[in-house]
Amino acid sequence: MKTLTPAERLIVAADFKPTAPNGKDWVKDQVLALADSLKGTGVYLKVNSALRACGYDLIGEIQSRGLRVFADLKLIDIRETLSTDGVLIREAKPELLTTMCVAGTAAMQALKAELPETEVLGVTALTSLKDADTQAMFTCSTEEAVMRFAQVAADAEIDGLISSPREVKVLRAKFGLVLSLNTPAIRPMWAIVPGDDQNSDRIMTPAMAIKAGADRIVVGRPITKPPQDMSSRDAVMRTIEEITSATA
């Protein structure tokens, strides 16, 4: 993996949920307004629900504003369907794309085969899950589930992983030479997220995650809904500064 600048190590999650009377057009407007506000920063913009609702053309609209795009589609299906997904999304040229490791090696291989220019990332265990959840679903702890799915991704020879920052150190030791490590569940010390749905046992600050070995971090609501004394751009720059200090 090439050396990333501090800005390239930050992925901003453009997650906007409409409330009546707003709909998908409002969501698209919010995503593009955020992209406009972050022009020139060099970060990635992550889109998922907005991309499903508005279509793949949204990728190019974001890229036209000078930002890289993380298409967080979490694709999961049989081999032939993921191959078709790869063909359909190839034209849009997102820099990053997610698939679910539970889809299995053959399906992920088929997806990656259609996307040689896109970094395909396998989602291990969702960051909201706790040990009780993974015990019920996979009969193992969250860390064990992450490691199992990471091995599936490595066998599929895709490009990287999505996990919580809590698993990054052990992932770095085993898979760090072959897979990039990308971590949601990031909460800066200055952030306040009402009704936070992340598992508090699996979150870290930007600096902690980078020092643990994360290649990129994903930050959403702390940036899209920053403290009153900050704009989203201010929050991005502050996070980039924290990444820079963690790598010094």
The 8 nearest C-alpha neighbors of each residue, nearest first, counted from 0:
[[1, 2, 179, 178, 177, 176, 3, 158],
 [2, 0, 3, 4, 179, 214, 7, 8],
 [1, 3, 0, 4, 214, 7, 5, 8],
 [4, 2, 7, 1, 8, 5, 6, 214],
 [3, 5, 7, 6, 8, 2, 243, 41],
 [4, 6, 8, 7, 243, 239, 242, 3],
 [7, 5, 42, 8, 4, 41, 9, 239],
 [8, 6, 4, 42, 9, 5, 3, 41],
 [7, 9, 215, 5, 6, 216, 214, 3],
 [10, 8, 216, 7, 6, 42, 215, 217],
 [11, 9, 43, 217, 44, 42, 216, 218],
 [10, 12, 44, 218, 219, 45, 217, 43],
 [13, 11, 219, 45, 14, 218, 44, 10],
 [14, 12, 46, 45, 30, 11, 15, 44],
 [15, 13, 12, 16, 46, 219, 48, 47],
 [14, 16, 26, 13, 17, 29, 30, 49],
 [17, 15, 18, 14, 26, 48, 22, 49],
 [18, 16, 21, 22, 26, 15, 19, 25],
 [17, 19, 21, 20, 16, 22, 25, 15],
 [20, 18, 21, 17, 22, 16, 25, 23],
 [19, 21, 18, 22, 17, 25, 23, 24],
 [22, 20, 19, 17, 18, 25, 23, 24],
 [23, 21, 25, 24, 17, 26, 20, 19],
 [22, 24, 26, 25, 27, 52, 53, 49],
 [25, 23, 27, 26, 22, 28, 21, 53],
 [24, 26, 28, 23, 27, 22, 21, 29],
 [27, 25, 23, 29, 28, 24, 15, 30],
 [26, 28, 24, 30, 29, 25, 23, 31],
 [27, 29, 25, 31, 26, 30, 32, 24],
 [30, 28, 32, 26, 27, 31, 33, 25],
 [31, 29, 27, 33, 32, 28, 13, 34],
 [30, 32, 34, 28, 33, 29, 35, 27],
 [31, 33, 35, 29, 34, 30, 28, 36],
 [32, 34, 36, 30, 31, 35, 29, 37],
 [35, 33, 31, 37, 32, 36, 30, 61],
 [36, 34, 32, 33, 38, 37, 31, 64],
 [35, 37, 33, 34, 38, 32, 232, 231],
 [38, 36, 34, 35, 40, 232, 39, 33],
 [39, 37, 35, 40, 36, 65, 64, 34],
 [38, 40, 41, 37, 65, 66, 42, 64],
 [39, 41, 38, 42, 37, 6, 236, 66],
 [40, 42, 6, 39, 7, 66, 43, 65],
 [43, 41, 6, 7, 9, 40, 10, 66],
 [42, 44, 67, 10, 68, 66, 11, 69],
 [45, 43, 11, 68, 10, 69, 12, 67],
 [46, 44, 69, 12, 13, 11, 68, 70],
 [47, 45, 70, 13, 71, 50, 49, 69],
 [46, 48, 71, 50, 49, 72, 70, 51],
 [49, 47, 51, 50, 52, 46, 14, 72],
 [50, 48, 52, 47, 51, 53, 46, 26],
 [49, 51, 47, 54, 53, 48, 52, 46],
 [52, 50, 48, 49, 54, 53, 47, 72],
 [51, 53, 49, 50, 54, 48, 23, 47],
 [54, 52, 50, 49, 51, 57, 23, 55],
 [55, 53, 50, 56, 51, 52, 57, 49],
 [54, 56, 57, 58, 50, 91, 53, 88],
 [57, 55, 58, 54, 59, 60, 91, 53],
 [56, 58, 60, 55, 59, 54, 61, 50],
 [59, 57, 56, 61, 60, 55, 62, 91],
 [58, 60, 62, 61, 57, 56, 63, 91],
 [61, 59, 57, 63, 58, 62, 56, 64],
 [60, 62, 58, 59, 64, 63, 66, 34],
 [61, 63, 59, 66, 64, 65, 60, 67],
 [64, 62, 60, 61, 65, 59, 66, 58],
 [65, 63, 62, 61, 66, 38, 35, 34],
 [64, 66, 62, 63, 38, 39, 67, 61],
 [67, 65, 62, 64, 43, 41, 61, 42],
 [66, 68, 43, 62, 94, 44, 42, 69],
 [69, 67, 44, 93, 43, 94, 45, 70],
 [68, 70, 95, 45, 96, 71, 44, 94],
 [71, 69, 96, 46, 72, 95, 45, 68],
 [70, 72, 47, 97, 96, 73, 69, 46],
 [71, 73, 74, 47, 70, 97, 96, 98],
 [74, 72, 98, 97, 99, 71, 75, 122],
 [73, 75, 98, 72, 99, 97, 76, 81],
 [76, 74, 102, 99, 98, 73, 81, 77],
 [77, 75, 102, 80, 81, 78, 74, 106],
 [76, 78, 80, 79, 106, 81, 102, 75],
 [106, 77, 79, 81, 80, 109, 105, 82],
 [80, 78, 82, 81, 77, 83, 106, 109],
 [79, 81, 83, 82, 77, 78, 76, 84],
 [80, 82, 84, 110, 83, 78, 79, 76],
 [81, 83, 110, 109, 79, 85, 80, 84],
 [82, 84, 80, 86, 81, 85, 87, 79],
 [85, 83, 81, 87, 82, 86, 88, 80],
 [84, 86, 82, 113, 110, 83, 88, 87],
 [85, 87, 83, 89, 84, 88, 113, 82],
 [88, 86, 84, 85, 89, 83, 90, 91],
 [87, 89, 85, 91, 90, 86, 84, 92],
 [90, 88, 86, 92, 91, 87, 85, 114],
 [89, 91, 92, 88, 87, 86, 93, 55],
 [90, 92, 88, 89, 93, 55, 58, 59],
 [91, 93, 89, 90, 94, 117, 88, 116],
 [94, 92, 68, 95, 91, 70, 69, 117],
 [93, 95, 117, 68, 69, 118, 67, 92],
 [94, 96, 69, 118, 93, 117, 70, 119],
 [97, 95, 70, 119, 71, 69, 120, 118],
 [98, 96, 73, 120, 71, 72, 121, 119],
 [97, 99, 73, 74, 121, 75, 122, 120],
 [98, 100, 122, 101, 73, 121, 75, 102],
 [101, 99, 121, 102, 122, 148, 103, 123],
 [100, 102, 103, 99, 148, 75, 123, 151],
 [103, 101, 100, 75, 99, 76, 106, 107],
 [104, 102, 101, 106, 100, 105, 107, 151],
 [103, 105, 155, 107, 106, 151, 108, 154],
 [106, 104, 108, 107, 103, 78, 109, 155],
 [78, 107, 105, 109, 108, 104, 103, 77],
 [108, 106, 110, 104, 109, 105, 155, 111],
 [107, 109, 105, 155, 111, 106, 110, 104],
 [110, 108, 82, 106, 112, 107, 111, 78],
 [111, 109, 82, 107, 85, 81, 112, 108],
 [110, 112, 114, 108, 113, 109, 107, 157],
 [113, 111, 109, 110, 114, 108, 115, 82],
 [112, 114, 85, 111, 110, 86, 115, 82],
 [115, 113, 111, 117, 116, 112, 89, 85],
 [114, 116, 117, 113, 112, 111, 118, 89],
 [117, 115, 114, 118, 92, 94, 89, 93],
 [118, 116, 94, 114, 95, 115, 119, 93],
 [117, 119, 95, 158, 94, 96, 120, 116],
 [118, 120, 96, 158, 157, 97, 95, 117],
 [121, 119, 159, 97, 160, 158, 96, 98],
 [120, 122, 160, 98, 100, 99, 97, 161],
 [123, 121, 161, 99, 100, 160, 98, 124],
 [122, 124, 145, 148, 162, 100, 161, 121],
 [125, 123, 145, 126, 122, 144, 162, 141],
 [124, 126, 127, 128, 123, 162, 122, 163],
 [125, 127, 163, 128, 124, 184, 197, 198],
 [126, 128, 197, 198, 125, 196, 129, 201],
 [129, 127, 126, 125, 132, 198, 133, 130],
 [130, 128, 132, 131, 141, 133, 127, 198],
 [129, 131, 140, 141, 133, 132, 134, 128],
 [132, 130, 134, 129, 133, 135, 140, 128],
 [133, 131, 135, 129, 130, 134, 128, 136],
 [132, 134, 136, 130, 137, 135, 141, 131],
 [133, 135, 138, 139, 131, 132, 137, 136],
 [136, 134, 132, 133, 138, 137, 131, 139],
 [137, 135, 133, 134, 138, 132, 139, 131],
 [136, 138, 133, 134, 139, 135, 144, 140],
 [139, 137, 134, 135, 136, 133, 140, 144],
 [138, 140, 134, 137, 133, 143, 144, 141],
 [141, 139, 130, 143, 142, 133, 134, 144],
 [140, 142, 144, 130, 143, 133, 145, 129],
 [143, 141, 145, 144, 140, 146, 166, 139],
 [142, 144, 140, 146, 145, 141, 139, 147],
 [145, 143, 141, 147, 142, 146, 140, 139],
 [146, 144, 123, 142, 148, 143, 147, 124],
 [145, 147, 149, 143, 144, 148, 142, 150],
 [148, 146, 144, 150, 149, 145, 143, 151],
 [147, 149, 151, 145, 123, 150, 146, 100],
 [150, 148, 146, 152, 151, 147, 145, 153],
 [149, 151, 153, 147, 148, 152, 154, 146],
 [150, 152, 148, 154, 149, 153, 104, 155],
 [153, 151, 155, 149, 150, 154, 157, 121],
 [152, 154, 150, 156, 155, 151, 149, 157],
 [153, 155, 151, 156, 152, 150, 104, 157],
 [154, 156, 104, 152, 108, 153, 157, 107],
 [157, 155, 153, 154, 152, 158, 108, 111],
 [158, 156, 155, 119, 152, 159, 111, 153],
 [159, 157, 119, 178, 118, 120, 179, 156],
 [158, 160, 178, 179, 120, 180, 157, 121],
 [161, 159, 121, 120, 180, 122, 181, 179],
 [160, 162, 122, 181, 182, 121, 123, 180],
 [163, 161, 182, 123, 160, 164, 124, 181],
 [162, 164, 182, 126, 165, 183, 201, 166],
 [165, 163, 167, 166, 182, 208, 203, 202],
 [164, 166, 201, 163, 167, 202, 168, 203],
 [167, 165, 164, 168, 169, 163, 170, 142],
 [166, 168, 170, 164, 169, 165, 171, 212],
 [169, 167, 171, 211, 170, 166, 212, 172],
 [168, 170, 172, 171, 167, 166, 173, 146],
 [171, 169, 167, 173, 172, 168, 174, 166],
 [170, 172, 175, 168, 169, 174, 173, 167],
 [171, 173, 169, 170, 175, 174, 168, 176],
 [172, 174, 170, 171, 175, 169, 176, 168],
 [175, 173, 171, 170, 176, 177, 178, 172],
 [176, 174, 171, 178, 177, 172, 173, 170],
 [175, 177, 174, 178, 171, 179, 173, 0],
 [178, 176, 175, 174, 179, 158, 153, 159],
 [179, 177, 159, 158, 175, 174, 176, 180],
 [178, 180, 159, 160, 214, 158, 181, 175],
 [181, 179, 213, 214, 160, 159, 161, 178],
 [182, 180, 215, 161, 216, 214, 213, 160],
 [181, 183, 216, 163, 162, 164, 161, 217],
 [182, 184, 217, 185, 163, 216, 218, 162],
 [185, 183, 202, 163, 197, 126, 186, 182],
 [186, 184, 203, 183, 204, 202, 218, 205],
 [185, 187, 204, 203, 190, 188, 184, 202],
 [188, 186, 204, 190, 189, 205, 185, 221],
 [187, 189, 190, 186, 204, 191, 205, 203],
 [190, 188, 187, 191, 226, 186, 221, 225],
 [191, 189, 221, 187, 188, 186, 192, 226],
 [190, 192, 193, 189, 221, 226, 225, 186],
 [191, 193, 195, 194, 190, 221, 220, 224],
 [194, 192, 195, 191, 196, 220, 190, 224],
 [193, 195, 196, 192, 197, 191, 220, 198],
 [194, 196, 192, 193, 197, 198, 191, 199],
 [197, 195, 194, 198, 127, 199, 193, 192],
 [198, 196, 127, 195, 199, 184, 126, 202],
 [197, 199, 127, 200, 201, 196, 126, 128],
 [198, 200, 201, 202, 197, 196, 184, 127],
 [199, 201, 198, 202, 165, 129, 197, 203],
 [200, 202, 165, 199, 198, 163, 164, 126],
 [203, 201, 184, 199, 185, 200, 164, 186],
 [204, 202, 185, 207, 208, 186, 164, 205],
 [203, 205, 187, 186, 207, 185, 206, 208],
 [206, 204, 208, 207, 187, 185, 209, 242],
 [207, 205, 245, 209, 208, 204, 242, 241],
 [206, 208, 210, 204, 205, 209, 203, 211],
 [209, 207, 211, 205, 210, 206, 164, 213],
 [210, 208, 213, 206, 212, 211, 207, 205],
 [209, 211, 207, 212, 208, 206, 245, 213],
 [212, 210, 208, 168, 209, 207, 213, 167],
 [213, 211, 209, 210, 168, 167, 171, 214],
 [214, 212, 209, 180, 215, 208, 181, 211],
 [213, 215, 180, 181, 179, 8, 212, 209],
 [216, 214, 8, 181, 213, 9, 182, 180],
 [215, 217, 182, 9, 181, 183, 10, 8],
 [218, 216, 183, 10, 11, 182, 9, 12],
 [219, 217, 11, 185, 12, 10, 216, 183],
 [220, 218, 12, 11, 222, 221, 223, 13],
 [219, 221, 223, 224, 222, 192, 218, 225],
 [222, 220, 225, 190, 224, 219, 223, 218],
 [223, 221, 225, 231, 220, 234, 224, 219],
 [222, 224, 220, 231, 225, 221, 219, 13],
 [225, 223, 220, 222, 221, 226, 231, 219],
 [224, 226, 222, 221, 223, 229, 231, 227],
 [227, 225, 228, 229, 224, 190, 191, 221],
 [228, 226, 229, 225, 230, 224, 231, 191],
 [227, 229, 226, 230, 225, 233, 234, 231],
 [230, 228, 227, 233, 226, 225, 234, 231],
 [229, 231, 233, 232, 234, 225, 228, 227],
 [232, 230, 222, 234, 233, 223, 225, 235],
 [231, 233, 235, 230, 234, 37, 236, 36],
 [234, 232, 230, 236, 231, 235, 229, 237],
 [233, 235, 231, 237, 232, 222, 236, 238],
 [236, 234, 232, 238, 233, 237, 239, 231],
 [237, 235, 239, 233, 238, 234, 240, 232],
 [236, 238, 240, 234, 235, 239, 233, 241],
 [237, 239, 241, 235, 240, 236, 234, 242],
 [240, 238, 242, 236, 241, 237, 6, 5],
 [239, 241, 243, 237, 238, 242, 236, 244],
 [240, 242, 238, 244, 239, 243, 206, 245],
 [243, 241, 239, 245, 240, 244, 206, 5],
 [244, 242, 240, 246, 241, 245, 5, 239],
 [243, 245, 241, 247, 246, 242, 240, 206],
 [246, 244, 242, 206, 243, 247, 210, 241],
 [245, 247, 243, 244, 242, 210, 209, 5],
 [246, 244, 245, 243, 242, 241, 210, 5]]
